[in-house]
Amino acid sequence: MRRYLLSDEEEAVRQAVHTLVVREIAPLSALSDRQELFPRRQLELLGAHGYLGMIVAPEFGGAGASYLAQTLVIEALAEVDAAAAVVYEVHNALAVEAIWRFGTPEQKRAWLPDMCQGKRIGAFALTEADAGSHAAALTARAEQVDGGYRLRGRKMFITGGGEADWYLVFATLDPAKKAEGITAFWVPKGAKGLTFGPPLEKMGIRAARTSEMVLDDVLVPASHRVGEEGQGYAIALYLLDGGRIGIAAQAVGIMAAALARARRYARERRQFGQPIGHFEGVQWRLADMATDLEAARLLTYEAARHREEGPQQRPLFAMAKLFASEHAMRHALDAVQIFGGYGYMAEYGIERLARDAKVTEIYEGTSEILRWIIASHLLKDWYDTP
Ligand SMILES: Cc1cc2nc3c(=O)[nH]c(=O)nc-3n(C[C@H](O)[C@H](O)[C@H](O)COP(=O)(O)OP(=O)(O)OC[C@H]3O[C@@H](n4cnc5c(N)ncnc54)[C@H](O)[C@@H]3O)c2cc1C
């Protein structure tokens, strides 16, 4: 059996969460995908077992676990349900972590315990229709008013939009200041003037609802500003560093599922009087799938171990997502190929892996943007250390 260099605590999390997701979450995932059912129940279950807000200190309701432990949960979830995995990732790496890293003690006390139990789900609202990769060009406006701020604008492609209970919304106080004008706000679902479009129909991760968000003069008290005025863009980038480790883990989970299913099928399916795994054409695909899975997993774990070092390891976080997502896409399609016609049929759940894998190359930084980040650090001093 393959073993990784994990601490005792991480190894215990890996085994326990694997058992939990196989027993409790895997049986729900095909139906959730078909009927686009938001995985709230799955998150509540994970919360009840202590798998939400894992990096948060126990005094605020978390487990005080390592970043890698949380990454292992995403990977295990994605092996059976990539949609639940991304909702988990957004909740933990983008919403919970925003309050954990940048919240005041009062904000932590008020919001984290419920989020660590899965009673409240968090979402992240940065993207706009005309500001995707170039998020600093966002136009949602924040205006100072008596006691707080008024928000106005539209956000696009919000995971959990309309389902989540809290939204970390990025808006600018002064467009002339560009990135330095952007500020983060914590907005509850029921806020007056906050509405959502219907779920957008998607290729994959269909259970992870994605919606447009409209902010129509939403009043936010000053106590709901996260971080300082003008710090929002730096907060978004900081969170996306961790988010990329999470999406890398989601891709690793998809790849692990593709390999597990393909190797079992290669041993069982017979053609020309023998298992198809006896044919070199199938063996080479399996060998590449296993090798790339190992590489992606190790790179993702390495990135998770360096998370606490923050933006100085940004290229490492980008590399993990870039490598894992592109190989997940490739090898999910390899699994479809090994299954032949059965792989193309929804009943076998292999085509879902390919549909789910594609978005890992797009959200939280496209592959092109990640290559740009990596290259720009290479041309500076990232590899210069002795
Ligand atoms: C299912 C889903 C869920 C999402 N969830 C969220 C969410 O919860 N919250 C949120 O804020 N956002 C979310 N997003 C948005 C996501 O992060 C953006 O889609 C992504 O950042 C890309 O932006 P875009 O779609 O506008 O593409 P664009 O930025 O328009 O890019 C289009 C193409 O041009 C390329 N490109 C752009 N700029 C460059 C460049 N400088 N060099 C080379 N190529 C370039 C891109 O790589 C891409 O191939 C989600 C998206 C999806 C699909």
The ligand as an SDF file (V2000), in Angstrom:
LIG
                    3D

 53 58  0  0  0  0  0  0  0  0999 V2000
  -18.1380   26.9590  -12.1230 C   0  0  0  0  0  0  0  0  0  0  0  0
  -17.4760   28.2470  -11.7380 C   0  0  0  0  0  0  0  0  0  0  0  0
  -17.5290   28.6770  -10.4220 C   0  0  0  0  0  0  0  0  0  0  0  0
  -16.9480   29.8990  -10.0680 C   0  0  0  0  0  0  0  0  0  0  0  0
  -17.0430   30.3130   -8.7650 N   0  0  0  0  0  0  0  0  0  0  0  0
  -16.6180   31.5650   -8.4480 C   0  0  0  0  0  0  0  0  0  0  0  0
  -16.8460   32.0970   -7.1320 C   0  0  0  0  0  0  0  0  0  0  0  0
  -17.3790   31.4220   -6.2400 O   0  0  0  0  0  0  0  0  0  0  0  0
  -16.4590   33.3670   -6.8790 N   0  0  0  0  0  0  0  0  0  0  0  0
  -15.8600   34.1550   -7.8100 C   0  0  0  0  0  0  0  0  0  0  0  0
  -15.5410   35.3060   -7.5120 O   0  0  0  0  0  0  0  0  0  0  0  0
  -15.6110   33.6700   -9.0700 N   0  0  0  0  0  0  0  0  0  0  0  0
  -15.9890   32.4100   -9.4170 C   0  0  0  0  0  0  0  0  0  0  0  0
  -15.7650   31.9140  -10.6700 N   0  0  0  0  0  0  0  0  0  0  0  0
  -15.1120   32.7680  -11.6610 C   0  0  0  0  0  0  0  0  0  0  0  0
  -13.7570   32.2780  -12.1260 C   0  0  0  0  0  0  0  0  0  0  0  0
  -12.7850   32.4740  -11.1450 O   0  0  0  0  0  0  0  0  0  0  0  0
  -13.4650   32.9730  -13.4660 C   0  0  0  0  0  0  0  0  0  0  0  0
  -14.3130   32.3550  -14.4170 O   0  0  0  0  0  0  0  0  0  0  0  0
  -12.0180   32.8560  -13.8870 C   0  0  0  0  0  0  0  0  0  0  0  0
  -11.1950   33.6200  -13.0440 O   0  0  0  0  0  0  0  0  0  0  0  0
  -11.8070   33.3280  -15.3360 C   0  0  0  0  0  0  0  0  0  0  0  0
  -12.4470   34.5390  -15.5990 O   0  0  0  0  0  0  0  0  0  0  0  0
  -13.3960   34.6460  -16.8960 P   0  0  0  0  0  0  0  0  0  0  0  0
  -14.3340   33.5060  -16.8860 O   0  0  0  0  0  0  0  0  0  0  0  0
  -13.9760   36.0090  -16.9210 O   0  0  0  0  0  0  0  0  0  0  0  0
  -12.4280   34.4560  -18.1290 O   0  0  0  0  0  0  0  0  0  0  0  0
  -11.5040   35.5820  -18.8040 P   0  0  0  0  0  0  0  0  0  0  0  0
  -10.6900   36.2650  -17.7830 O   0  0  0  0  0  0  0  0  0  0  0  0
  -12.3360   36.4040  -19.7080 O   0  0  0  0  0  0  0  0  0  0  0  0
  -10.5310   34.6770  -19.6880 O   0  0  0  0  0  0  0  0  0  0  0  0
  -10.9180   34.1210  -20.9400 C   0  0  0  0  0  0  0  0  0  0  0  0
   -9.6930   33.4130  -21.5280 C   0  0  0  0  0  0  0  0  0  0  0  0
   -8.6400   34.3650  -21.7350 O   0  0  0  0  0  0  0  0  0  0  0  0
   -7.4720   33.9520  -21.0420 C   0  0  0  0  0  0  0  0  0  0  0  0
   -6.7540   35.1150  -20.5340 N   0  0  0  0  0  0  0  0  0  0  0  0
   -7.2430   36.1620  -19.8310 C   0  0  0  0  0  0  0  0  0  0  0  0
   -6.2570   37.0100  -19.5070 N   0  0  0  0  0  0  0  0  0  0  0  0
   -5.1140   36.4850  -20.0000 C   0  0  0  0  0  0  0  0  0  0  0  0
   -3.7420   36.8740  -19.9740 C   0  0  0  0  0  0  0  0  0  0  0  0
   -3.3200   37.9800  -19.3540 N   0  0  0  0  0  0  0  0  0  0  0  0
   -2.8240   36.0580  -20.5800 N   0  0  0  0  0  0  0  0  0  0  0  0
   -3.2220   34.9160  -21.2090 C   0  0  0  0  0  0  0  0  0  0  0  0
   -4.5100   34.4970  -21.2590 N   0  0  0  0  0  0  0  0  0  0  0  0
   -5.4290   35.2680  -20.6540 C   0  0  0  0  0  0  0  0  0  0  0  0
   -7.9600   33.0860  -19.9010 C   0  0  0  0  0  0  0  0  0  0  0  0
   -6.9580   32.2150  -19.4260 O   0  0  0  0  0  0  0  0  0  0  0  0
   -9.1200   32.3470  -20.5820 C   0  0  0  0  0  0  0  0  0  0  0  0
   -8.6210   31.2520  -21.3070 O   0  0  0  0  0  0  0  0  0  0  0  0
  -16.2960   30.6790  -11.0410 C   0  0  0  0  0  0  0  0  0  0  0  0
  -16.2230   30.2180  -12.3680 C   0  0  0  0  0  0  0  0  0  0  0  0
  -16.8050   29.0240  -12.7180 C   0  0  0  0  0  0  0  0  0  0  0  0
  -16.7150   28.5580  -14.1390 C   0  0  0  0  0  0  0  0  0  0  0  0
  1  2  1  0
  2  3  1  0
  2 52  2  0
  3  4  2  0
  4  5  1  0
  4 50  1  0
  5  6  2  0
  6  7  1  0
  6 13  1  0
  7  8  2  0
  7  9  1  0
  9 10  1  0
 10 11  2  0
 10 12  1  0
 12 13  2  0
 13 14  1  0
 14 15  1  0
 14 50  1  0
 15 16  1  0
 16 17  1  0
 16 18  1  0
 18 19  1  0
 18 20  1  0
 20 21  1  0
 20 22  1  0
 22 23  1  0
 23 24  1  0
 24 25  2  0
 24 26  1  0
 24 27  1  0
 27 28  1  0
 28 29  2  0
 28 30  1  0
 28 31  1  0
 31 32  1  0
 32 33  1  0
 33 34  1  0
 33 48  1  0
 34 35  1  0
 35 36  1  0
 35 46  1  0
 36 37  1  0
 36 45  1  0
 37 38  2  0
 38 39  1  0
 39 40  1  0
 39 45  2  0
 40 41  1  0
 40 42  2  0
 42 43  1  0
 43 44  2  0
 44 45  1  0
 46 47  1  0
 46 48  1  0
 48 49  1  0
 50 51  2  0
 51 52  1  0
 52 53  1  0
M  END
$$$$
